[in-house]
Every structure is written in structure tokens, then in C-alpha cells.
Amino acid sequence: MGSTLVTGGTGTLGRAVVRELGGDAGEVRVLTRRAGGVPPPARSSIGDLSTGEGLAEAVDGVDAIVHCATTNGRGDVEATRRLVDAALRTGRSPHLIYISIVGVDCIDFPYYRAKLATERLIMGSGLPWTILRATQFHDLLTAVFAWQRWSPVGLAIKGVSFQPIDTRDVAPRLAALVTEGPSGRVRDIGGPEVIEMRELARRYDAARGRRRRIAAVRVPGKVAGQFAAGRHLTPDNAVGSITFQQFLADDA
Ligand SMILES: NC(=O)c1ccc[n+]([C@@H]2O[C@H](COP(=O)([O-])OP(=O)(O)OC[C@H]3O[C@@H](n4cnc5c(N)ncnc54)[C@H](OP(=O)(O)O)[C@@H]3O)[C@@H](O)[C@H]2O)c1
């Protein structure tokens, strides 16, 4: 079995990917900026995509790279370029698997523009590649609702729905792509249900035993319109099996 590097293997999705690869996938290495936080048998490889430090050692001898790290739009393209350059220098052409977001080519959001530019960089990198686009993770939506937990009124964006997916559904797909080999742009992956944001907020409150009014606020502008038009949804690829309700129950 080969050796796989997971960038962002300490993050929300990356941790699930590392668990998924844990079995017979060979050596699993996690690129991280700090020591600790990587459960054995995976091992950490200290490095920083923003400076390039440690990347040569991290990619040395790997057959596949699952690229889950994100600098949240600030330098994501440059970070990926450093990773690609380090991988090319090994002379082994490792398979680069990238996790992107459904609708990055149709929504004019700065983070999505960076994801799209990163996809293009990977496609032209000269490395064998696979790109999987997923919908929003349950964790992201709960983080949005958690920010407003002290507010007497919950806020949701009027007319916007989400199709949240569980990282426990995305991770096995990424692990399977390691085994399947370079596949180009594969079918998008989305959660099991498309639900209005207001209803998601209501379910979040209910799971925490809270009752308050949820106000649906109209948000003007192009990006809000693109979300309202559902460009971030993929109802034909509702392959995730874990619902938001189930995630909330597990999280409680
Ligand atoms: N959240 C969503 O709803 C969603 C939906 C679809 C796709 N995605 C994509 O899925 C991927 C993972 O998202 P996530 O929410 O799981 O991320 P996350 O929890 O925010 O984790 C970010 C990871 O990036 C690593 N990282 C950040 N800066 C780094 C640097 N300079 N050098 C090396 N590593 C660095 C961090 O590692 P250390 O701190 O250990 O260094 C951490 O493991 C992202 O590409 C995101 O765009 C997310």
C-alpha cells in the first residue's frame, strides 16, 4: 500500500479523512503547522503552506495527497502552488485530490473565486488530479447559528436554502478517490435534503431546547441572489446519508 499525505488533516473534514484512511491505506501523513493533535497511526509532518517550510519533507515519497487545508481565501491559491511545486520536485507525480465547493464557478463570493482559481491551478499543474465539489458541511451551518446564540431573535437569509452534508459522508468519498486514482472532476456530492435556512435555524434551536423567533432577512446584492437561485445546491447528487437532524442529535 502507498503513502498518503492529508493537508488540513487536523481540520473539520481532514480529521474525518484521516480516520477513513486509517485502515489498510498504507502510511497516512498529516501536514500541520503544529505538533500534536494527530491520532496514531497517522503521523504529523510539520509544515506551512503559507511559507513553504517543511513541504519538501511532507511530500517526500507520497503517492497521493488529499488537499483539505485552507487558509480561508487569504492565499489559498499561493498555498496550493507551493504544495504543487513541492510535489513536482519529488519526480514521483503523486495524485492530487482537492476538495472544492459546489457552485464555485457560479457564485461571485471572494472565497469561491479563490477555490475556483485553485481548481484551475491544479488542473494545469501537470500532476495527476481529482477534484470533488461538496455542499456546505453541517459544521459550517451550526457555526453560523452558534454565532447568534445570544441574540433574542435568530436570523436567517430570506429565500436561501442549503443542502448540508456531513463530513462523515464526504470523507469516505475522498478516501475512495485515493484508491480509484486520478479521475478529473468527479460528480458533485451533496447532503440528503435541501432545507430553507430559516428551518435549519429552527431545528438548531430546537435541538438545544430553545424557542425564539427566527427572522428571515432579505439580503440585497449579487451574491445573495446567486445563493437564493440555488447555485450552491446539487439536488441530483444528494448522496449524503446523514441528515442535519441526525448531526444535531450526535452533536448534542
Ligand atoms: N466548510 C464547508 O462547509 C465546506 C464545504 C465544501 C468544501 N469545503 C472545503 O473543505 C476543506 C476543509 O474545510 P474545513 O472546514 O474542514 O477546514 P478547517 O476546519 O478550517 O481546517 C483548516 C485546516 O487547514 C490547515 N491549514 C490552515 N492554514 C495552513 C497553512 N498555512 N499550512 C498548512 N496547513 C494549514 C489547518 O491545519 P493546522 O492548523 O493544523 O496547521 C487545518 O487543518 C476546505 O478546502 C474547504 O474549502 C468546506
Ligand as a Chemical Component Dictionary entry (heavy atoms), coordinates in Angstrom:
data_LIG
# 
_chem_comp.id                   LIG 
_chem_comp.type                 NON-POLYMER 
_chem_comp.pdbx_formal_charge   0 
_chem_comp.three_letter_code    LIG 
# 
loop_
_chem_comp_atom.comp_id 
_chem_comp_atom.atom_id 
_chem_comp_atom.alt_atom_id 
_chem_comp_atom.type_symbol 
_chem_comp_atom.charge 
_chem_comp_atom.model_Cartn_x 
_chem_comp_atom.model_Cartn_y 
_chem_comp_atom.model_Cartn_z 
_chem_comp_atom.pdbx_ordinal 
LIG N1  N1  N 0  -16.840 24.084 5.467  1  
LIG C1  C1  C 0  -17.624 23.758 4.460  2  
LIG O1  O1  O 0  -18.857 23.861 4.530  3  
LIG C2  C2  C 0  -17.005 23.239 3.175  4  
LIG C3  C3  C 0  -17.820 22.762 2.131  5  
LIG C4  C4  C 0  -17.217 22.234 0.976  6  
LIG C5  C5  C 0  -15.827 22.222 0.867  7  
LIG N2  N2  N 1  -15.074 22.717 1.891  8  
LIG C6  C6  C 0  -13.615 22.680 1.779  9  
LIG O2  O2  O 0  -13.134 21.637 2.615  10 
LIG C7  C7  C 0  -11.805 21.949 3.028  11 
LIG C8  C8  C 0  -11.692 21.750 4.538  12 
LIG O3  O3  O 0  -12.540 22.648 5.185  13 
LIG P1  P1  P 0  -12.672 22.595 6.785  14 
LIG O4  O4  O 0  -13.866 23.428 7.131  15 
LIG O5  O5  O -1 -12.596 21.184 7.222  16 
LIG O6  O6  O 0  -11.331 23.367 7.208  17 
LIG P2  P2  P 0  -10.848 23.786 8.678  18 
LIG O7  O7  O 0  -11.582 23.004 9.719  19 
LIG O8  O8  O 0  -10.924 25.283 8.751  20 
LIG O9  O9  O 0  -9.343  23.318 8.717  21 
LIG C9  C9  C 0  -8.357  24.060 8.061  22 
LIG C10 C10 C 0  -7.108  23.221 8.008  23 
LIG O10 O10 O 0  -6.148  23.903 7.188  24 
LIG C11 C11 C 0  -4.893  23.793 7.815  25 
LIG N3  N3  N 0  -4.107  24.973 7.484  26 
LIG C12 C12 C 0  -4.505  26.265 7.548  27 
LIG N4  N4  N 0  -3.503  27.083 7.184  28 
LIG C13 C13 C 0  -2.437  26.289 6.899  29 
LIG C14 C14 C 0  -1.104  26.536 6.484  30 
LIG N5  N5  N 0  -0.659  27.783 6.290  31 
LIG N6  N6  N 0  -0.282  25.476 6.278  32 
LIG C15 C15 C 0  -0.712  24.202 6.492  33 
LIG N7  N7  N 0  -1.981  23.905 6.876  34 
LIG C16 C16 C 0  -2.824  24.928 7.087  35 
LIG C17 C17 C 0  -5.158  23.689 9.319  36 
LIG O11 O11 O 0  -4.116  22.904 9.885  37 
LIG P3  P3  P 0  -3.220  23.329 11.173 38 
LIG O12 O12 O 0  -3.986  24.393 11.912 39 
LIG O13 O13 O 0  -3.078  22.033 11.941 40 
LIG O14 O14 O 0  -1.929  23.801 10.598 41 
LIG C18 C18 C 0  -6.479  22.931 9.356  42 
LIG O15 O15 O 0  -6.273  21.551 9.468  43 
LIG C19 C19 C 0  -11.542 23.381 2.557  44 
LIG O16 O16 O 0  -10.796 23.358 1.363  45 
LIG C20 C20 C 0  -12.927 23.944 2.280  46 
LIG O17 O17 O 0  -12.934 24.930 1.283  47 
LIG C21 C21 C 0  -15.609 23.194 3.041  48 
# 
loop_
_chem_comp_bond.comp_id 
_chem_comp_bond.atom_id_1 
_chem_comp_bond.atom_id_2 
_chem_comp_bond.value_order 
_chem_comp_bond.pdbx_ordinal 
LIG N1  C1  SING 1  
LIG C1  O1  DOUB 2  
LIG C1  C2  SING 3  
LIG C2  C3  SING 4  
LIG C2  C21 DOUB 5  
LIG C3  C4  DOUB 6  
LIG C4  C5  SING 7  
LIG C5  N2  DOUB 8  
LIG N2  C6  SING 9  
LIG N2  C21 SING 10 
LIG C6  O2  SING 11 
LIG C6  C20 SING 12 
LIG O2  C7  SING 13 
LIG C7  C8  SING 14 
LIG C7  C19 SING 15 
LIG C8  O3  SING 16 
LIG O3  P1  SING 17 
LIG P1  O4  DOUB 18 
LIG P1  O5  SING 19 
LIG P1  O6  SING 20 
LIG O6  P2  SING 21 
LIG P2  O7  DOUB 22 
LIG P2  O8  SING 23 
LIG P2  O9  SING 24 
LIG O9  C9  SING 25 
LIG C9  C10 SING 26 
LIG C10 O10 SING 27 
LIG C10 C18 SING 28 
LIG O10 C11 SING 29 
LIG C11 N3  SING 30 
LIG C11 C17 SING 31 
LIG N3  C12 SING 32 
LIG N3  C16 SING 33 
LIG C12 N4  DOUB 34 
LIG N4  C13 SING 35 
LIG C13 C14 SING 36 
LIG C13 C16 DOUB 37 
LIG C14 N5  SING 38 
LIG C14 N6  DOUB 39 
LIG N6  C15 SING 40 
LIG C15 N7  DOUB 41 
LIG N7  C16 SING 42 
LIG C17 O11 SING 43 
LIG C17 C18 SING 44 
LIG O11 P3  SING 45 
LIG P3  O12 DOUB 46 
LIG P3  O13 SING 47 
LIG P3  O14 SING 48 
LIG C18 O15 SING 49 
LIG C19 O16 SING 50 
LIG C19 C20 SING 51 
LIG C20 O17 SING 52 
# 
